[in-house]
Amino acid sequence: MTWRAFILGLFLVVFMCWADVWAGISRRFGWVTEGHFPEACGFLLVVVTLGVNVVIKLIRRTAGLKQPELMLIWCMLIVAAVFPTTGLFRLWFPMLAGPPYFAGRADSLWRDSALQAAPETLLVSKNPASLAARRFYEGGGQDARIPWSYWLVPMGHWLIVLLLFYFAIFFLCAILRKQWVEREHLLFPLARVPLDFTEDSGSTRLLPAIFSNKAFLIGLTGALALRLLRGVPVFAGGTEPWNVRLPLQDALQDTPLRTLYMVNVDLWWPVIGFAYLVPVDVSLSVWFFYLFGRVELQTAAWAGSPLHYGGTWSELMLWQQAGSYMAFTVGALYMTRRHLRDVARKAVGLGREMDDAGEPVSFGIAFWGLTICFAGAVGWCVWHGMGVWAAGLLFLMLMCVQLVHARLVSQSGLYWTWLVWSPPDVLHSLSLGHAFGRAGVVVAQMLRGLMMHNVSLSPAAMQCFKISEVFKKHRRVLLPAMVLALLAALTVCSWTFLSEAYTRGVLNFEDEWGNVSNPQDTFWAAYHQIERPFQTAQPRWFPFGLGALLTGFVMLMRARFYWWPIHPIGLLAISNWSADRMWLPFLLGWMTKVSLMKFGSGRMLRQAHFFFIALILAEAFMQVVSTIVRAISGGTFPGF
């Protein structure tokens, strides 16, 4: 843990955030910071470990970057990678400028209701003729300047609640670290990849120890060769690379089984690797419960229930997942009750026998920090027109979502998760339309539009706190490094996004959902709940209760019977955009591990572990290489 690691990590954070906003958001050459194992972070880890570190060792063999230094850089990168795309900046600025810009359209019925009810300090303007909003969307050419006078006030107001929310996540994860890492011994498969790759990096050898493993080298060369082979059609002048695809949607389209709502599945190779790295009961539950959910949709269709319409985004799946999230959170907190009691006693000065000297964040700071940040976020909502109890329940739901996604990623290896149910809509329906007032509805929906699509910060923070084990005596520097990375990411992404927007116009960014659909959908939802609060409050008690009961039952069976083969984690990922595409690779990863356990040996299981780590890193590296090639060619060369 040295200053050179801080400085190098900060430089890479700045470069990564600038590059992904410029190349990914503005020009759509390829997003490389999406998900919980961002390709950009894997690429930069490889470059630093095999490039920068090798050069340092060639100059002086004993001066190489050690594993704690490389892991500090990794932690800074994965925290910063949350923000450039769907984690925030794909959504944030269009949400501030989009409502006044689109309010000028004749079909924007929400102009005189939702737009007027919105707090003025949360938007660039409430005037449909706003020049700042129009130039944000349409661009002003190379000489255009950012009108900071219009942006500083709404950015400042939003930064207050965003930072309170982000710090609350850090403190929550710091509290849970000891329970999840030392008592429950979760595997953290996403953290295992950089840890195993950089092991013994500080030795006098040029390359890390993992390069002496034959299975790793076979996986590395095989994965690189496979990626190049898949790109042959592109190199020959085609527009798309080869990939293994299971055309389930096409095959079932005109059959009675079309209401299974299957999609055409491209084989995501890294998912097979992550599925192998987790216990077989966990990988089994992911694909088993996904198929179970498809059977539910088909059964609802045969029964004539309208709840199945929309498949993955149907009310059946949305409400069932909401019930599962809440039941799992209650169960997880109950299992953690003794640890939480000890943390609370330590925070108020009663638990002196509990030693937190080895924690990345002391329990007192984490407890009071979480309390203050939660109260501050609730106070922010109240200040902007939301009722106290509604604001409190809404942020409890938001923290529930963060806890669930941190657990999902830490335990199952799902490196891409997506929230399909909406906490404000669920709260509105469960309260029968009484939860929010006019301004409160708009604020709640804007929070949903900004903070509830790609839930990435809590999984990243939990990975960092797991990795903190390698820092030994210097664990307390981790949180300042994470905060520094967060602030650097917010600053660089803000400047780059606004510069590109006022030069090119976000309508030219080729991201219609983030720039156009999301802000409009947000204000349409607020409009309907303002104009018809009781008609739009339609709680679906059966799927909500079904999700809670199923999750509670599976958790109880897991706790009571050691032979119970299915894990409740699959119920939390039963239906979302990524689950539609990841269930098949999880099935293949599960089959691979079960086969080796049954017919292979312990050595084969261990070697396969290194093989799949190589596969994951090679895929991440080549994905960024593909993006770089596209950027250099100005988008004329397809990605491979």
MIPAVO-464749 format. One record per residue (C-alpha): residue number from 1; x, z, y negated. Coordinates in Angstrom, 3 decimals. Layout:
<recs>
   pos         xx         zz         yy
   NUM          X          Z          Y
...
</recs>
This chain:
<recs>
   pos         xx         zz         yy
     1      0.000      0.000      0.000
     2      1.980     -1.282     -2.983
     3      1.494     -2.731     -6.438
     4      2.511     -6.147     -5.146
     5     -0.462     -6.066     -2.753
     6     -2.811     -5.151     -5.635
     7     -1.453     -7.906     -7.847
     8     -1.478    -10.560     -5.125
     9     -4.980     -9.509     -4.055
    10     -6.243     -9.690     -7.626
    11     -4.717    -13.125     -8.138
    12     -6.324    -14.431     -4.958
    13     -9.689    -12.935     -5.948
    14     -9.580    -14.712     -9.300
    15     -8.553    -18.012     -7.734
    16    -11.148    -17.816     -4.928
    17    -14.038    -16.984     -7.267
    18    -13.127    -19.700     -9.751
    19    -12.645    -22.279     -7.004
    20    -15.918    -21.586     -5.192
    21    -18.031    -21.659     -8.357
    22    -16.274    -24.820     -9.573
    23    -16.175    -26.681     -6.245
    24    -19.077    -25.084     -4.380
    25    -21.768    -24.193     -6.900
    26    -21.062    -26.795     -9.587
    27    -20.071    -29.759     -7.422
    28    -21.303    -28.811     -3.935
    29    -18.118    -29.832     -2.163
    30    -18.703    -26.916      0.192
    31    -19.357    -23.197     -0.094
    32    -16.559    -21.146      1.401
    33    -17.547    -17.600      0.418
    34    -20.916    -17.418      2.192
    35    -21.616    -14.933      4.987
    36    -19.901    -11.748      6.072
    37    -16.755    -13.478      7.356
    38    -16.153    -15.890      4.477
    39    -14.081    -18.937      5.368
    40    -12.136    -18.611      2.112
    41    -10.990    -15.111      3.064
    42     -9.894    -16.249      6.524
    43     -8.058    -19.201      5.005
    44     -6.251    -17.072      2.414
    45     -5.342    -14.449      5.018
    46     -3.712    -17.153      7.135
    47     -1.919    -18.619      4.103
    48     -0.569    -15.232      3.012
    49      0.409    -14.132      6.525
    50      1.966    -17.399      7.702
    51      3.085    -18.746      4.330
    52      3.829    -16.154      1.668
    53      4.963    -13.496      4.124
    54      7.228    -15.882      6.041
    55      8.914    -16.961      2.789
    56      9.484    -13.319      1.827
    57     11.005    -12.583      5.242
    58     13.279    -15.608      5.033
    59     14.666    -14.135      1.831
    60     14.856    -10.601      3.223
    61     13.637     -9.770      6.711
    62     12.677     -6.166      5.932
    63     10.718     -6.987      2.756
    64      7.678     -8.612      4.392
    65      4.118     -7.573      3.617
    66      3.040     -4.877      6.055
    67     -0.368     -4.678      7.699
    68     -1.780     -2.099      5.217
    69     -0.828     -4.415      2.345
    70     -2.428     -7.439      4.016
    71     -5.547     -5.417      4.781
    72     -5.809     -4.254      1.176
    73     -5.758     -7.917      0.125
    74     -8.383     -8.707      2.783
    75    -10.683     -5.915      1.565
    76    -10.426     -7.098     -2.030
    77    -11.209    -10.656     -0.939
    78    -14.286     -9.895      1.188
    79    -15.788     -7.709     -1.554
    80    -15.208    -10.401     -4.185
    81    -16.543    -13.128     -1.859
    82    -20.003    -11.554     -2.035
    83    -20.632    -12.821     -5.562
    84    -19.766    -16.509     -6.180
    85    -22.732    -18.032     -4.310
    86    -25.941    -16.628     -2.792
    87    -24.766    -13.030     -3.129
    88    -25.392    -13.252     -6.892
    89    -24.282    -16.201     -8.999
    90    -26.292    -18.875     -7.260
    91    -29.328    -16.889     -8.422
    92    -28.456    -14.758    -11.440
    93    -28.052    -17.040    -14.443
    94    -30.832    -19.478    -13.421
    95    -33.112    -16.419    -13.239
    96    -32.262    -15.577    -16.854
    97    -32.571    -19.094    -18.312
    98    -34.960    -20.782    -15.865
    99    -38.244    -19.067    -16.833
   100    -38.222    -20.173    -20.500
   101    -36.963    -23.659    -19.566
   102    -39.636    -24.293    -16.930
   103    -42.343    -22.587    -18.961
   104    -42.521    -25.736    -21.075
   105    -44.042    -27.657    -18.167
   106    -47.785    -28.197    -18.188
   107    -48.232    -26.741    -14.683
   108    -46.464    -23.464    -15.484
   109    -49.564    -21.263    -15.517
   110    -47.372    -18.159    -15.556
   111    -46.150    -18.877    -19.120
   112    -48.838    -16.778    -20.799
   113    -48.875    -14.010    -18.199
   114    -45.675    -13.363    -16.238
   115    -43.317    -14.747    -18.880
   116    -44.942    -12.763    -21.649
   117    -45.011     -9.618    -19.511
   118    -41.288     -9.883    -18.763
   119    -39.073     -7.541    -20.807
   120    -37.429     -9.675    -23.494
   121    -34.037     -8.079    -22.888
   122    -33.909     -9.484    -19.334
   123    -34.142    -13.169    -20.296
   124    -32.082    -15.501    -22.451
   125    -35.279    -16.183    -24.382
   126    -39.044    -16.119    -23.938
   127    -39.457    -19.247    -26.028
   128    -40.076    -22.436    -23.964
   129    -38.278    -24.389    -26.691
   130    -35.103    -22.308    -26.368
   131    -32.053    -24.463    -27.049
   132    -29.824    -22.085    -25.059
   133    -32.004    -22.481    -21.960
   134    -32.343    -26.257    -22.365
   135    -28.621    -26.871    -22.705
   136    -27.960    -24.526    -19.787
   137    -30.038    -26.824    -17.591
   138    -29.281    -30.198    -19.150
   139    -25.701    -29.708    -20.330
   140    -24.089    -30.451    -23.653
   141    -21.005    -32.484    -22.769
   142    -17.324    -31.595    -22.870
   143    -17.525    -30.100    -26.359
   144    -20.423    -27.765    -25.529
   145    -19.923    -24.072    -26.182
   146    -21.495    -21.110    -24.458
   147    -24.015    -19.442    -26.843
   148    -22.859    -15.918    -26.056
   149    -25.233    -14.404    -28.615
   150    -28.139    -15.339    -26.325
   151    -26.454    -14.243    -23.111
   152    -24.732    -10.944    -23.860
   153    -27.906     -8.841    -24.169
   154    -29.617     -9.920    -20.906
   155    -26.297     -9.927    -19.045
   156    -25.579     -6.421    -20.285
   157    -28.993     -5.114    -19.240
   158    -28.736     -6.670    -15.784
   159    -25.143     -5.525    -15.305
   160    -26.274     -1.920    -15.709
   161    -28.629     -2.035    -12.720
   162    -26.399     -4.348    -10.691
   163    -23.381     -2.063    -11.038
   164    -25.481      1.026    -10.295
   165    -26.794     -0.698     -7.182
   166    -23.354     -1.889     -6.058
   167    -21.783      1.536     -6.570
   168    -24.671      3.137     -4.676
   169    -23.854      0.825     -1.749
   170    -20.175      1.820     -1.862
   171    -21.084      5.511     -1.837
   172    -23.659      5.103      0.940
   173    -21.121      3.315      3.141
   174    -18.498      5.964      2.368
   175    -20.911      8.653      3.573
   176    -21.728      6.772      6.785
   177    -18.134      5.815      7.664
   178    -17.244      8.924      9.655
   179    -20.471      8.815     11.677
   180    -20.286      5.121     12.538
   181    -16.514      4.847     13.054
   182    -15.474      8.184     14.586
   183    -18.640      9.485     16.243
   184    -20.592      6.416     17.317
   185    -17.457      4.243     17.717
   186    -19.018      0.985     16.542
   187    -16.749     -1.966     17.300
   188    -16.834     -3.754     13.916
   189    -16.064     -7.178     15.428
   190    -15.623     -8.861     12.037
   191    -12.970     -6.324     11.082
   192    -11.196     -6.716     14.423
   193    -10.194    -10.297     13.617
   194     -7.952     -9.570     10.585
   195     -6.719     -6.306     12.126
   196     -5.572     -7.953     15.350
   197     -4.188    -10.993     13.542
   198     -1.975     -8.968     11.183
   199     -0.834     -6.296     13.638
   200      2.918     -5.695     13.412
   201      3.179     -7.983     10.362
   202      5.768     -5.709      8.787
   203      8.334     -6.208     11.546
   204     11.417     -8.352     11.079
   205      9.859    -11.174     13.111
   206      8.671    -14.114     11.040
   207      5.242    -14.293     12.701
   208      2.829    -11.493     13.674
   209      2.920    -10.185     17.231
   210     -0.267    -12.013     18.177
   211      1.660    -15.314     18.179
   212      3.432    -14.197     21.334
   213      0.101    -14.176     23.164
   214     -0.466    -17.402     25.133
   215     -4.266    -17.125     25.035
   216     -4.166    -16.923     21.241
   217     -1.935    -20.003     21.002
   218     -4.151    -21.934     23.408
   219     -7.248    -20.982     21.402
   220     -5.540    -21.904     18.145
   221     -4.342    -25.340     19.213
   222     -7.543    -26.056     21.119
   223     -9.760    -25.129     18.177
   224     -7.727    -27.199     15.720
   225     -7.758    -30.176     18.087
   226    -11.502    -29.840     18.648
   227    -12.143    -29.705     14.901
   228    -10.111    -32.863     14.339
   229    -11.841    -34.558     17.267
   230    -15.243    -33.718     15.784
   231    -14.074    -35.303     12.545
   232    -13.184    -38.655     14.126
   233    -16.420    -40.366     12.933
   234    -15.655    -39.222      9.360
   235    -12.057    -40.451      9.545
   236    -13.411    -43.781     10.808
   237    -15.694    -44.197      7.783
   238    -18.819    -42.357      8.943
   239    -20.778    -39.790      6.981
   240    -21.135    -36.937      9.498
   241    -18.818    -35.385     12.095
   242    -19.688    -34.980     15.736
   243    -21.169    -31.707     16.864
   244    -22.982    -30.390     19.910
   245    -26.678    -30.275     19.067
   246    -29.667    -29.040     21.039
   247    -32.645    -30.978     19.566
   248    -35.318    -28.406     20.375
   249    -37.483    -29.135     17.347
   250    -37.489    -32.872     18.039
   251    -38.241    -32.367     21.737
   252    -41.161    -29.982     21.149
   253    -42.596    -31.659     18.038
   254    -45.532    -33.398     19.769
   255    -46.130    -30.859     22.525
   256    -48.278    -27.716     22.763
   257    -45.038    -25.702     22.405
   258    -44.381    -26.904     18.849
   259    -45.652    -23.542     17.570
   260    -42.589    -21.913     19.057
   261    -41.098    -23.145     15.750
   262    -37.695    -23.856     17.282
   263    -35.143    -25.723     15.184
   264    -32.466    -28.223     16.147
   265    -29.461    -26.053     16.934
   266    -25.932    -27.179     16.044
   267    -23.363    -25.213     17.973
   268    -21.621    -22.789     15.609
   269    -18.337    -22.169     17.423
   270    -17.248    -18.951     15.616
   271    -20.546    -17.311     16.613
   272    -19.583    -17.648     20.288
   273    -16.386    -15.774     19.467
   274    -18.122    -12.944     17.625
   275    -20.732    -12.687     20.405
   276    -17.883    -12.234     22.889
   277    -16.301     -9.457     20.811
   278    -19.360     -7.170     21.022
   279    -20.766     -5.247     24.020
   280    -22.930     -7.328     26.357
   281    -26.066     -5.256     25.696
   282    -25.784     -6.049     21.995
   283    -25.208     -9.792     22.447
   284    -28.017     -9.857     25.031
   285    -30.453     -8.267     22.576
   286    -29.751    -10.853     19.857
   287    -30.784    -13.912     21.863
   288    -33.370    -12.084     23.994
   289    -35.374    -10.749     21.054
   290    -35.102    -14.062     19.219
   291    -36.789    -15.806     22.162
   292    -39.217    -12.891     22.400
   293    -40.209    -13.583     18.781
   294    -40.761    -17.262     19.563
   295    -43.100    -16.236     22.400
   296    -44.960    -14.004     19.938
   297    -45.469    -16.962     17.589
   298    -46.719    -19.163     20.418
   299    -49.084    -16.448     21.670
   300    -50.477    -15.917     18.156
   301    -51.079    -19.672     17.861
   302    -52.889    -19.812     21.216
   303    -54.982    -16.787     20.194
   304    -56.062    -18.573     17.005
   305    -54.365    -16.107     14.653
   306    -53.287    -17.530     11.281
   307    -50.320    -15.131     11.190
   308    -48.076    -17.593     13.031
   309    -48.104    -20.274     10.306
   310    -44.611    -20.747      8.934
   311    -42.731    -19.701     12.060
   312    -39.624    -17.866     10.907
   313    -41.245    -17.218      7.511
   314    -44.696    -16.458      8.931
   315    -46.513    -13.262      8.048
   316    -46.194    -12.192     11.686
   317    -42.400    -12.260     11.540
   318    -42.073    -10.972      7.982
   319    -44.245     -7.917      8.502
   320    -42.837     -7.216     11.947
   321    -39.312     -7.203     10.557
   322    -40.359     -4.934      7.699
   323    -41.669     -2.429     10.249
   324    -38.504     -2.765     12.337
   325    -36.241     -2.157      9.326
   326    -38.066      0.997      8.323
   327    -38.282      2.391     11.853
   328    -34.607      1.684     12.493
   329    -33.598      3.346      9.223
   330    -35.576      6.486     10.084
   331    -34.072      6.546     13.578
   332    -30.522      5.929     12.348
   333    -30.792      8.673      9.723
   334    -32.236     11.046     12.317
   335    -29.267     10.424     14.611
   336    -26.988     11.008     11.609
   337    -28.818     14.139     10.452
   338    -26.069     16.624     11.308
   339    -23.431     14.539      9.551
   340    -25.667     14.102      6.503
   341    -26.307     17.839      6.432
   342    -22.565     18.496      6.524
   343    -21.977     15.986      3.719
   344    -24.656     17.618      1.554
   345    -23.235     21.102      2.210
   346    -19.746     19.863      1.357
   347    -21.045     18.328     -1.875
   348    -22.571     21.593     -3.082
   349    -19.533     23.653     -2.072
   350    -20.907     25.266      1.094
   351    -19.247     23.226      3.851
   352    -15.664     24.251      3.247
   353    -14.867     24.048      6.950
   354    -15.546     20.279      6.868
   355    -12.332     18.401      6.084
   356    -12.747     15.142      4.145
   357     -9.121     14.771      3.101
   358     -8.770     11.709      5.317
   359    -11.851      9.963      3.957
   360    -11.500      6.939      1.613
   361    -13.962      8.683     -0.725
   362    -14.465     12.440     -0.732
   363    -17.913     13.489      0.428
   364    -18.602     15.257     -2.841
   365    -17.931     12.135     -4.914
   366    -19.873      9.945     -2.456
   367    -22.902     12.269     -2.368
   368    -23.192     12.828     -6.099
   369    -22.227      9.248     -6.862
   370    -25.036      7.957     -4.633
   371    -27.497     10.399     -6.182
   372    -26.568      9.499     -9.769
   373    -26.522      5.735     -9.115
   374    -29.887      5.855     -7.345
   375    -31.422      7.908    -10.162
   376    -29.871      5.592    -12.745
   377    -31.272      2.470    -11.045
   378    -34.723      4.049    -10.889
   379    -34.424      5.038    -14.557
   380    -33.459      1.466    -15.450
   381    -36.642      0.163    -13.809
   382    -38.757      2.788    -15.574
   383    -37.165      1.859    -18.911
   384    -38.183     -1.762    -18.310
   385    -41.817     -0.980    -17.530
   386    -42.057      0.107    -13.879
   387    -43.696      3.327    -12.729
   388    -41.439      6.135    -11.499
   389    -42.813      6.334     -7.965
   390    -42.882      2.536     -7.589
   391    -39.271      2.265     -8.782
   392    -38.191      5.049     -6.440
   393    -39.891      3.503     -3.408
   394    -38.573      0.044     -4.263
   395    -34.967      1.218     -4.404
   396    -35.440      3.234     -1.229
   397    -36.471     -0.045      0.420
   398    -33.450     -1.800     -1.069
   399    -31.098      0.857      0.304
   400    -32.916      0.604      3.656
   401    -32.181     -3.140      3.680
   402    -28.511     -2.551      2.860
   403    -28.165      0.082      5.581
   404    -29.774     -2.171      8.193
   405    -27.601     -5.168      7.352
   406    -24.446     -3.050      7.357
   407    -25.410     -1.838     10.825
   408    -26.339     -5.333     12.008
   409    -22.959     -6.757     11.084
   410    -20.915     -3.722     12.139
   411    -22.492     -3.574     15.582
   412    -23.649     -7.073     16.510
   413    -21.079     -9.387     14.931
   414    -23.766    -11.460     13.197
   415    -21.602    -12.868     10.441
   416    -24.486    -14.449      8.565
   417    -27.667    -12.468      7.881
   418    -30.611    -13.281      5.674
   419    -33.550    -11.188      4.498
   420    -36.892    -12.924      5.024
   421    -39.321    -10.159      4.058
   422    -39.775     -9.108      0.437
   423    -39.672     -5.365     -0.367
   424    -41.691     -5.785     -3.632
   425    -44.391     -7.764     -1.808
   426    -44.551     -5.244      1.037
   427    -44.760     -2.349     -1.435
   428    -47.437     -4.196     -3.442
   429    -49.507     -4.784     -0.300
   430    -49.074     -1.313      1.199
   431    -50.223      0.212     -2.115
   432    -53.261     -2.133     -2.082
   433    -52.172     -3.637     -5.381
   434    -51.595     -0.389     -7.289
   435    -47.784     -0.200     -7.148
   436    -46.797     -2.128    -10.264
   437    -48.062     -2.774    -13.760
   438    -47.648     -6.113    -15.539
   439    -44.042     -5.595    -16.613
   440    -43.234     -3.767    -13.372
   441    -44.371     -6.737    -11.280
   442    -42.065     -9.116    -13.133
   443    -39.073     -6.756    -12.951
   444    -39.637     -6.150     -9.225
   445    -39.899     -9.858     -8.478
   446    -36.793    -10.622    -10.526
   447    -34.917     -7.949     -8.576
   448    -36.107     -9.611     -5.372
   449    -35.003    -13.020     -6.607
   450    -31.526    -11.725     -7.459
   451    -30.627     -9.092     -4.912
   452    -32.496     -9.644     -1.669
   453    -31.599    -13.015     -0.202
   454    -28.028    -12.814      1.076
   455    -27.359     -9.147      1.843
   456    -23.560     -9.119      1.902
   457    -22.104     -6.191     -0.028
   458    -22.929     -3.363      2.387
   459    -21.466     -5.214      5.419
   460    -18.327     -5.976      3.390
   461    -18.029     -2.365      2.226
   462    -18.429     -1.022      5.779
   463    -15.729     -3.422      7.003
   464    -13.420     -2.116      4.283
   465    -14.039      1.531      5.157
   466    -13.395      0.779      8.836
   467    -10.149     -1.010      7.936
   468     -9.102      1.966      5.799
   469     -7.794      3.580      8.999
   470     -4.584      1.548      8.647
   471     -3.957      2.943      5.146
   472     -3.305      6.444      6.525
   473     -2.299      8.687      3.578
   474     -3.285      6.167      0.901
   475     -6.965      5.681      1.755
   476     -8.115      6.878     -1.660
   477     -6.777      3.723     -3.325
   478     -9.311      1.583     -1.407
   479    -12.351      2.252     -3.586
   480    -10.517      1.521     -6.877
   481     -9.241     -1.717     -5.327
   482    -12.760     -2.697     -4.252
   483    -14.128     -1.908     -7.706
   484    -11.330     -3.919     -9.340
   485    -12.121     -6.884     -7.086
   486    -15.826     -6.593     -7.882
   487    -15.265     -6.523    -11.647
   488    -12.792     -9.418    -11.477
   489    -15.283    -11.465     -9.437
   490    -18.112    -10.799    -11.903
   491    -15.929    -11.758    -14.865
   492    -14.460    -14.953    -13.396
   493    -17.735    -16.170    -11.897
   494    -19.641    -15.537    -15.149
   495    -17.205    -17.492    -17.272
   496    -16.841    -20.354    -14.788
   497    -20.578    -20.713    -14.102
   498    -21.580    -20.726    -17.774
   499    -18.746    -23.091    -18.712
   500    -19.814    -25.556    -16.019
   501    -23.503    -25.129    -16.881
   502    -23.134    -25.870    -20.582
   503    -20.824    -28.798    -19.842
   504    -22.612    -30.496    -16.942
   505    -26.055    -28.842    -16.839
   506    -27.218    -26.934    -13.758
   507    -29.735    -29.668    -12.974
   508    -26.664    -31.664    -11.947
   509    -25.374    -28.917     -9.635
   510    -27.322    -30.301     -6.626
   511    -28.696    -26.875     -5.722
   512    -32.387    -27.282     -6.343
   513    -33.412    -24.071     -4.605
   514    -31.107    -21.739     -6.533
   515    -31.455    -23.403     -9.930
   516    -35.070    -24.574     -9.873
   517    -37.156    -23.214     -7.010
   518    -36.024    -19.591     -6.982
   519    -36.761    -18.759    -10.656
   520    -40.058    -20.625    -10.538
   521    -41.118    -19.021     -7.251
   522    -40.240    -15.621     -8.667
   523    -42.511    -16.042    -11.684
   524    -45.270    -17.670     -9.623
   525    -45.260    -14.596     -7.360
   526    -45.381    -12.312    -10.402
   527    -48.203    -14.408    -11.908
   528    -50.388    -14.122     -8.799
   529    -49.837    -10.368     -8.532
   530    -50.655     -9.907    -12.225
   531    -53.767    -12.077    -12.212
   532    -55.076    -11.103     -8.761
   533    -53.444     -7.789     -7.859
   534    -55.984     -6.681     -5.262
   535    -56.586    -10.091     -3.678
   536    -52.841    -10.641     -3.145
   537    -52.390     -7.176     -1.624
   538    -53.010     -7.990      2.021
   539    -51.122     -5.588      4.286
   540    -50.690     -6.864      7.828
   541    -50.904     -3.588      9.652
   542    -50.711     -4.957     13.187
   543    -47.345     -6.801     12.951
   544    -45.982     -4.048     10.701
   545    -46.903     -1.377     13.237
   546    -45.765     -3.575     16.132
   547    -42.295     -3.930     14.618
   548    -42.033     -0.174     14.024
   549    -43.318      0.729     17.503
   550    -41.091     -1.771     19.325
   551    -37.995     -0.637     17.442
   552    -38.813      3.037     17.915
   553    -39.495      2.522     21.622
   554    -36.237      0.645     22.273
   555    -34.241      3.226     20.284
   556    -35.846      6.039     22.279
   557    -35.116      4.345     25.599
   558    -31.502      3.776     24.539
   559    -31.166      7.446     23.662
   560    -32.812      8.758     26.848
   561    -31.629      6.421     29.602
   562    -28.062      5.177     29.948
   563    -29.169      2.295     32.183
   564    -31.499      0.782     29.556
   565    -30.072     -2.754     29.117
   566    -31.442     -3.884     25.730
   567    -30.284     -2.777     22.298
   568    -32.670     -2.435     19.308
   569    -30.287     -4.376     17.047
   570    -31.887     -7.647     18.169
   571    -35.242     -6.631     16.704
   572    -33.646     -6.463     13.255
   573    -32.448    -10.074     13.545
   574    -35.474    -11.418     15.376
   575    -36.279    -14.083     12.807
   576    -34.402    -15.503      9.850
   577    -32.644    -18.709      8.845
   578    -29.389    -17.729     10.545
   579    -31.050    -16.325     13.683
   580    -32.674    -19.733     14.238
   581    -29.194    -21.218     14.501
   582    -27.175    -18.380     16.043
   583    -29.222    -17.362     19.072
   584    -27.821    -20.129     21.304
   585    -24.140    -19.392     20.521
   586    -24.905    -15.715     21.172
   587    -26.362    -16.686     24.544
   588    -23.192    -18.630     25.368
   589    -20.932    -15.790     24.215
   590    -22.940    -13.317     26.317
   591    -22.774    -15.575     29.377
   592    -19.012    -15.984     28.954
   593    -18.375    -12.243     28.789
   594    -20.763    -11.390     31.636
   595    -19.141    -14.049     33.829
   596    -15.639    -12.720     33.157
   597    -16.767     -9.149     33.790
   598    -18.300    -10.173     37.107
   599    -15.791    -12.696     38.423
   600    -12.664    -12.133     36.350
   601    -10.252     -9.292     35.711
   602     -9.473     -6.883     32.907
   603     -6.532     -9.050     31.907
   604     -8.766    -12.120     31.627
   605    -11.216    -10.186     29.444
   606     -8.368     -9.145     27.153
   607     -6.913    -12.636     26.964
   608    -10.316    -14.121     26.142
   609    -10.486    -11.637     23.261
   610     -7.387    -13.205     21.682
   611     -8.605    -16.715     22.502
   612    -11.789    -16.192     20.511
   613     -9.954    -14.582     17.581
   614     -7.908    -17.779     17.369
   615    -11.099    -19.853     17.519
   616    -12.691    -17.891     14.664
   617     -9.645    -18.115     12.393
   618     -9.041    -21.800     13.131
   619    -12.643    -22.697     12.302
   620    -12.482    -20.759      9.014
   621     -9.173    -22.385      8.091
   622    -10.356    -25.919      8.847
   623    -13.624    -25.406      6.965
   624    -11.666    -24.659      3.795
   625     -9.334    -27.594      4.475
   626    -12.409    -29.816      4.705
   627    -13.644    -28.473      1.358
   628    -10.235    -29.061     -0.265
   629    -10.203    -32.667      0.984
   630    -13.697    -33.229     -0.408
   631    -12.692    -31.734     -3.760
   632     -9.547    -33.864     -3.996
   633    -11.543    -36.999     -3.183
   634    -14.223    -36.079     -5.722
   635    -16.824    -35.812     -2.968
   636    -16.348    -39.360     -1.708
   637    -14.833    -38.152      1.573
   638    -17.407    -36.342      3.764
   639    -16.745    -32.882      5.079
   640    -15.463    -32.629      8.633
</recs>
